[in-house]
């Protein structure tokens, strides 16, 4: 009887960790390790040949780091699920990797069952991560609650950031062009900026849009 087995690639420059993870993963019937690499460049080069469903990606690697690798892999092969494999549990690096498209993370001292649970979770559409990292991810998608802008001004600025002209903004919001201009003037004044690009840059940095 044939059944589906997820193809897994491990990118980890510590040979002992890489081999240990391979043994654990290959001990269960529904997963198998297609390949292991000690650098991201080779893993990316062989993506078409390896056809992984899941990749375990170390963050600190010789040459290209794991975060850059995750961004490249997700752009070319968005279906691949990436699990960060790191010694750090609560770092900005893990956070950046998750924002870059990783599905979850495990630490290098993860037990056999935790490693397999994390892979199971990702396979079933979940995102294994600690509560501290999860909070960081959620906070990054939330707008600044202390924004000086009104809801309508925020709306105007969001449209402006999408490259819309005054006329298009007026049309989208069912207001006159003069009203749209007046909102933009208020936005510049409240953010203490003098141009559209300055307003968008400041609003993005301060999570106002």
Secondary structure, 3 states (H helix, E strand, C coil): CCCCCEEEEEECCCHHHHHHHHHHHHCCCCEEEEEEECCHHHHHHCHHHHCCCEEEEECCCCCCCHHHHHHHHHHHCCCCEEEEEECCCCCHHHHHHHHCCCCEEEECCCCHHHHHHHHHHHHCCCCCCCHHHHHHHHHHHCCCCCCCCCHHHHHHHHHHHCCCCHHHHHHHHCCCHHHHHHHHHHHHHHHCCCCHHHHHHHHHHCCCC
